[in-house]
């Protein structure tokens, strides 16, 4: 009987509690203010159509008859600098600039002597849309999509001159997480010109004319 009475009391009090919870945010809820955001990202394993397809073979000969071979390849990783404007709690739109480089040395197959230095560079310019689907005080989770262009250039031992190539660029990030408020760190998993695994740091601030939240 006591349990039944307690249950009836809770059911009776529940509407009052819910109404009070709704009334508090209605009075004190902070209005969202559009925000600026700067991000510096380090990425690994990018998908770049031209740079990642050359394996150090003479362009006029099959791989088995190449005159040179390429030694170890060193990369810079992908470094991206981005600016975003957060129009809504759930939507950002921005622009990202990325750089990726590969560096190696080619050797003659006949005597393994030095043949040439190889330098490949890729600069990507990409508008990016970000969609936030979890927004908490210190944690934010999101997905993003970017479409742009990559400008690749450099010098390889099978070219008589610098090569220059332009291609479409894509970056799809199904999941990203940022931790912090004004200054925050973030990690992302994606696919495209900015990398497959990405880590970075960012700074978020309100326009000077807008009140802080």
C-alpha positions in Angstrom: 0.0 0.0 0.0 2.8 2.3 0.9 4.5 1.6 -2.5 1.3 2.3 -4.3 0.8 5.6 -2.5 4.4 6.6 -3.3 3.9 5.8 -7.0 0.7 7.8 -7.1 2.5 10.8 -5.5 5.4 10.6 -8.0 3.0 10.5 -10.9 1.1 13.4 -9.5 4.3 15.5 -9.0 5.9 14.6 -12.3 4.0 17.2 -14.4 4.9 19.9 -11.9 8.6 19.0 -12.1 8.6 18.9 -15.9 6.9 22.3 -16.0 9.5 23.7 -13.7 12.4 22.4 -15.8 10.8 23.9 -18.9 10.3 27.2 -17.3 13.9 27.6 -16.2 15.5 27.3 -19.7 12.8 29.5 -21.1 13.9 32.3 -18.7 17.6 31.7 -18.7 18.4 30.0 -22.0 21.4 31.8 -23.6 20.7 32.8 -27.1 23.1 31.3 -29.7 25.6 33.8 -31.1 27.3 33.1 -34.5 31.0 32.3 -34.0 34.3 32.5 -35.8 36.6 29.5 -35.7 40.2 28.9 -36.7 41.7 25.4 -37.0 45.1 24.0 -37.5 45.1 20.3 -38.5 47.7 17.6 -39.1 46.6 14.7 -41.3 48.0 11.4 -42.4 47.3 9.1 -45.4 45.7 11.6 -47.8 44.1 10.6 -51.1 45.8 12.7 -53.8 45.4 11.3 -57.3 48.7 12.3 -58.9 51.3 12.3 -56.2 50.4 9.0 -54.7 50.5 7.0 -58.0 54.1 7.4 -59.1 56.4 4.6 -58.0 59.8 5.8 -59.3 59.8 4.2 -62.7 60.9 5.6 -66.0 57.8 6.9 -67.7 58.8 5.3 -71.1 59.5 1.8 -69.8 57.7 -0.9 -67.8 58.6 -1.2 -64.2 60.9 -4.2 -64.8 63.0 -2.1 -67.3 63.1 1.2 -65.5 66.4 3.0 -65.6 66.1 4.3 -62.1 64.5 3.4 -58.9 63.3 5.5 -56.0 64.7 5.3 -52.5 62.8 5.9 -49.3 60.0 8.4 -49.6 59.6 11.0 -46.9 56.3 13.0 -46.5 55.4 16.2 -44.7 52.0 14.9 -43.7 49.0 17.1 -44.5 48.9 20.5 -42.8 45.6 22.4 -43.1 44.6 25.8 -41.9 40.9 26.6 -41.9 38.5 29.4 -41.1 34.9 28.6 -40.3 31.8 30.7 -39.5 29.3 29.0 -37.3 25.9 30.2 -38.5 23.9 27.9 -36.3 24.6 25.5 -33.5 24.4 22.7 -36.0 26.0 24.3 -39.1 29.4 25.8 -40.0 30.7 26.9 -43.4 34.4 27.6 -44.0 37.4 27.5 -46.2 40.5 25.2 -45.8 44.0 25.5 -47.2 46.1 22.3 -47.1 49.7 21.4 -48.0 51.2 18.0 -48.6 54.7 17.1 -49.8 56.7 14.0 -50.8 60.5 13.9 -51.0 62.8 11.2 -52.2 66.0 10.4 -54.2 66.3 8.3 -57.4 69.3 6.1 -58.1 70.5 4.5 -61.3 69.8 0.8 -61.6 73.1 0.0 -63.2 75.4 1.1 -60.4 73.1 2.6 -57.7 74.6 6.0 -58.2 72.7 9.2 -57.6 70.3 10.1 -60.4 68.0 12.9 -59.2 66.0 14.4 -56.4 62.2 14.1 -56.5 60.0 16.8 -55.1 56.2 16.6 -55.2 53.9 19.2 -53.7 50.1 19.5 -53.4 48.1 22.5 -52.3 44.4 22.1 -51.8 41.8 24.8 -51.5 38.5 23.5 -50.3 35.2 25.0 -49.0 33.9 22.8 -46.1 30.5 22.4 -44.6 30.3 21.0 -41.0 27.2 19.6 -39.4 27.1 19.2 -35.6 24.9 16.4 -34.3 26.0 16.4 -30.6 26.5 19.7 -28.8 27.5 19.8 -25.2 29.2 22.4 -23.0 32.7 20.9 -23.5 32.2 18.2 -26.2 31.0 18.5 -29.8 30.6 15.7 -32.3 30.1 16.4 -36.0 30.4 15.3 -39.7 31.8 17.4 -42.5 32.1 17.5 -46.3 34.5 19.5 -48.5 34.8 19.9 -52.2 37.6 21.8 -53.9 40.7 21.6 -56.1 44.3 20.3 -55.6 47.2 21.9 -57.4 50.1 19.5 -57.7 53.6 20.4 -58.9 57.2 19.3 -58.6 60.1 17.6 -60.2 60.6 13.9 -60.8 63.5 12.1 -62.4 61.4 10.9 -65.4 60.2 14.4 -66.2 62.4 16.8 -68.2 60.6 19.7 -66.6 58.5 20.5 -63.6 55.1 18.8 -63.7 51.9 20.6 -63.0 48.6 19.0 -62.4 45.1 20.1 -61.3 42.5 17.8 -60.0 39.2 17.8 -58.0 39.6 17.4 -54.3 37.2 15.8 -51.8 37.2 15.4 -48.0 34.5 13.4 -46.3 34.6 13.2 -42.5 31.9 11.0 -41.1 32.9 11.5 -37.5 34.8 14.2 -35.6 35.0 15.2 -32.0 36.2 18.4 -30.4 36.8 18.9 -26.7 37.1 22.4 -25.1 35.4 25.7 -25.4 37.2 28.8 -26.8 40.5 26.8 -27.1 39.8 23.2 -28.1 41.5 20.1 -29.5 39.9 17.8 -32.0 40.3 14.4 -33.8 38.7 13.2 -37.0 38.4 10.1 -39.1 37.8 10.7 -42.8 38.7 10.1 -46.4 40.2 12.6 -48.8 42.8 15.3 -49.5 43.2 16.3 -45.9 43.9 12.8 -44.7 42.4 9.7 -43.2 43.4 10.4 -39.6 43.5 14.0 -38.4 44.4 15.8 -35.2 44.4 19.5 -34.5 43.8 22.5 -32.3 41.4 25.3 -32.8 40.2 28.6 -31.4 36.6 29.8 -31.3 35.5 33.3 -30.6 32.4 35.5 -31.0 32.1 38.7 -33.1 33.2 41.8 -31.2 29.8 43.4 -31.6 27.9 40.3 -30.2 27.3 39.5 -26.5 29.0 36.5 -25.1 27.0 33.5 -24.2 
